[in-house]
Amino acid sequence: MTTEEKKNGKRAVYVGDLKNGASQPVILSLMGLDMEAHDPIRVIVNSYGGYIDEMFAIYDAMKLCESPIVTVGIGKIMSAGVLLLSAGVKGERRIARNAIVMIHELSAGAWGKLYEIETEMEQWKRDQQRMVTALARECRCKVSVVRAMMETHKNTYLTASEAKGYGIVDKVV
């Protein structure tokens, strides 16, 4: 899920798909690099997305770092990966010219007794709101704009230039 590079002064962490348990090695790498020095850490995101809890764990770790976080999007940056891409230091969030960004509403599944499913649905609604709020804050746009993109009942695909236009990134490289 993650590789850490420290050769020749490069400090980088790779974020792939956010499956269950994916956040732990990313967080350990971020915290380890941050404790060594407060030089910039590059977070490279190439992800189909994944679990929202894994995403928020990495997001919070990025925000806790005293080192500046430079984000780079390559390939596909989808769903939960979008917030991580947008979470870098403003002015230092980059995306490759041919990368694709995809935003959509939260998707999940549940089984069990009716009251258990209702409880899960309430949590999903809170998770969706947390995601909308965080992405709006990172992109410096209105919550209504993010909500409109996420709650269309379909996937919203953006080119690198469109992602820049929405404030998800600052530079197309």
Backbone torsions as a table, in degrees:
resi	resn	phi	psi	omega
1	MET	NA	-36.0	-176.9
2	THR	-138.8	145.3	169.3
3	THR	-128.2	146.5	-177.9
4	GLU	-116.5	131.0	-177.7
5	GLU	-120.2	122.9	178.8
6	LYS	-125.2	6.0	-179.1
7	LYS	-69.3	143.5	176.9
8	ASN	53.9	31.4	176.5
9	GLY	79.0	2.7	179.2
10	LYS	-81.5	131.7	-179.4
11	ARG	-122.9	103.3	-174.5
12	ALA	-137.5	147.5	176.4
13	VAL	-130.3	133.2	179.6
14	TYR	-100.1	133.3	175.9
15	VAL	-116.6	118.1	176.6
16	GLY	-103.9	-144.3	-179.6
17	ASP	-65.9	141.0	-171.9
18	LEU	-97.5	65.4	177.0
19	LYS	-77.7	171.5	179.8
20	ASN	-56.7	124.4	180.0
21	GLY	91.0	-4.8	-176.2
22	ALA	-67.9	-24.8	-175.2
23	SER	-73.5	-30.2	-173.3
24	GLN	-57.1	-52.3	179.6
25	PRO	-66.0	-31.8	177.9
26	VAL	-66.0	-46.8	180.0
27	ILE	-62.7	-44.2	178.6
28	LEU	-60.0	-42.0	178.6
29	SER	-65.5	-45.8	179.3
30	LEU	-60.0	-49.3	-177.6
31	MET	-65.6	-39.4	178.4
32	GLY	-63.3	-46.6	178.6
33	LEU	-64.5	-38.4	-179.5
34	ASP	-66.4	-36.1	180.0
35	MET	-71.8	-29.5	-179.9
36	GLU	-68.3	-44.4	-176.8
37	ALA	-164.7	163.3	179.3
38	HIS	-104.8	33.9	173.3
39	ASP	-79.0	161.5	-178.7
40	PRO	-56.9	144.5	174.1
41	ILE	-115.9	127.8	178.2
42	ARG	-91.8	125.1	175.7
43	VAL	-109.3	114.5	-177.4
44	ILE	-99.4	121.5	-175.9
45	VAL	-112.1	123.8	174.3
46	ASN	-144.8	90.6	-164.7
47	SER	-144.7	140.4	170.5
48	TYR	-82.0	-0.3	-179.1
49	GLY	99.7	-152.8	-180.0
50	GLY	149.7	-148.6	-174.8
51	TYR	-68.9	133.1	-178.4
52	ILE	-65.6	-33.6	178.6
53	ASP	-66.4	-38.3	177.0
54	GLU	-64.8	-42.4	179.4
55	MET	-60.4	-48.9	-177.9
56	PHE	-67.8	-30.6	176.4
57	ALA	-63.6	-45.5	178.3
58	ILE	-67.7	-43.3	178.8
59	TYR	-56.1	-48.5	179.6
60	ASP	-63.1	-39.3	177.9
61	ALA	-63.5	-41.0	177.8
62	MET	-60.4	-41.3	-178.7
63	LYS	-72.3	-27.0	178.8
64	LEU	-77.5	-21.4	-179.0
65	CYS	-65.2	136.5	172.9
66	GLU	-80.7	-22.1	176.7
67	SER	-70.8	142.6	174.0
68	PRO	-63.9	137.0	179.3
69	ILE	-104.1	117.5	176.7
70	VAL	-100.9	122.0	-179.5
71	THR	-104.3	144.7	-179.8
72	VAL	-134.9	123.8	176.4
73	GLY	-102.2	127.9	176.1
74	ILE	-132.5	152.5	177.7
75	GLY	69.7	-116.4	179.5
76	LYS	-116.7	136.0	176.7
77	ILE	-127.3	101.6	-170.7
78	MET	-124.9	150.0	169.9
79	SER	52.8	-117.6	-177.4
80	ALA	-61.1	-26.3	179.3
81	GLY	-66.7	-24.0	-176.6
82	VAL	-65.7	-43.9	179.1
83	LEU	-62.0	-40.2	-180.0
84	LEU	-64.5	-40.7	177.1
85	LEU	-61.7	-40.8	-176.6
86	SER	-76.0	-12.3	-171.4
87	ALA	-83.8	0.6	179.4
88	GLY	-72.3	174.8	177.6
89	VAL	-61.3	131.1	179.5
90	LYS	-58.4	134.5	-175.7
91	GLY	93.7	-14.3	-177.0
92	GLU	-123.4	24.3	178.1
93	ARG	-103.0	115.5	-171.7
94	ARG	-119.5	155.8	175.8
95	ILE	-142.4	140.3	176.7
96	ALA	-68.6	144.6	-175.8
97	ARG	-53.7	-35.9	-176.7
98	ASN	-97.6	8.3	178.5
99	ALA	-72.7	155.3	178.2
100	ILE	-120.8	135.3	176.6
101	VAL	-111.9	136.1	177.6
102	MET	-132.4	129.6	179.6
103	ILE	-120.7	139.3	175.1
104	HIS	-155.1	169.3	178.5
105	GLU	-71.9	161.2	-179.8
106	LEU	-56.5	138.0	172.9
107	SER	-124.6	142.8	-177.1
108	ALA	-160.4	177.1	177.6
109	GLY	-147.4	157.9	-179.9
110	ALA	-153.0	158.8	172.6
111	TRP	-145.6	161.3	179.9
112	GLY	131.6	-160.8	179.5
113	LYS	-73.4	156.2	-176.5
114	LEU	-54.1	-47.1	-178.6
115	TYR	-64.2	-31.3	177.1
116	GLU	-68.5	-41.3	178.7
117	ILE	-66.4	-39.7	177.0
118	GLU	-62.3	-41.0	177.5
119	THR	-62.1	-43.6	177.9
120	GLU	-62.4	-40.8	179.8
121	MET	-63.0	-38.8	177.3
122	GLU	-63.8	-40.6	178.0
123	GLN	-66.0	-39.5	178.7
124	TRP	-61.3	-39.4	177.9
125	LYS	-63.2	-42.5	177.0
126	ARG	-64.1	-41.6	178.5
127	ASP	-61.9	-42.5	178.5
128	GLN	-60.5	-43.5	179.8
129	GLN	-65.9	-39.9	176.4
130	ARG	-60.4	-42.7	179.7
131	MET	-64.7	-46.5	179.3
132	VAL	-59.8	-47.2	-178.2
133	THR	-63.1	-46.0	-178.9
134	ALA	-64.8	-43.9	-179.3
135	LEU	-66.2	-39.6	176.9
136	ALA	-62.1	-41.6	179.0
137	ARG	-63.4	-44.9	-177.9
138	GLU	-68.7	-35.6	-178.1
139	CYS	-87.0	-7.4	-177.2
140	ARG	55.8	46.9	176.8
141	CYS	-131.6	171.9	-177.5
142	LYS	-70.9	145.4	176.5
143	VAL	-55.6	-37.5	-178.8
144	SER	-62.0	-32.7	178.9
145	VAL	-68.3	-46.7	179.2
146	VAL	-65.5	-44.5	179.8
147	ARG	-59.6	-41.1	179.5
148	ALA	-61.7	-39.0	178.2
149	MET	-70.0	-37.7	-174.1
150	MET	-83.2	-27.9	-172.1
151	GLU	-108.2	38.4	178.8
152	THR	-89.1	-4.3	-175.5
153	HIS	65.9	24.0	173.7
154	LYS	-154.3	167.1	177.2
155	ASN	-77.0	135.8	176.2
156	THR	-105.4	113.2	179.8
157	TYR	-97.5	138.9	179.4
158	LEU	-128.0	140.7	170.0
159	THR	-74.9	171.6	177.3
160	ALA	-58.2	-43.5	179.6
161	SER	-64.4	-40.0	177.9
162	GLU	-66.0	-38.8	177.1
163	ALA	-61.4	-38.7	175.8
164	LYS	-64.3	-42.0	179.5
165	GLY	-60.8	-33.5	177.9
166	TYR	-83.9	-3.5	178.6
167	GLY	83.6	12.9	178.3
168	ILE	-71.5	-35.8	176.9
169	VAL	-133.1	169.5	-179.5
170	ASP	-108.8	-27.1	-174.3
171	LYS	-137.3	137.7	170.5
172	VAL	-101.8	124.7	-176.3
173	VAL	-119.5	NA	NA
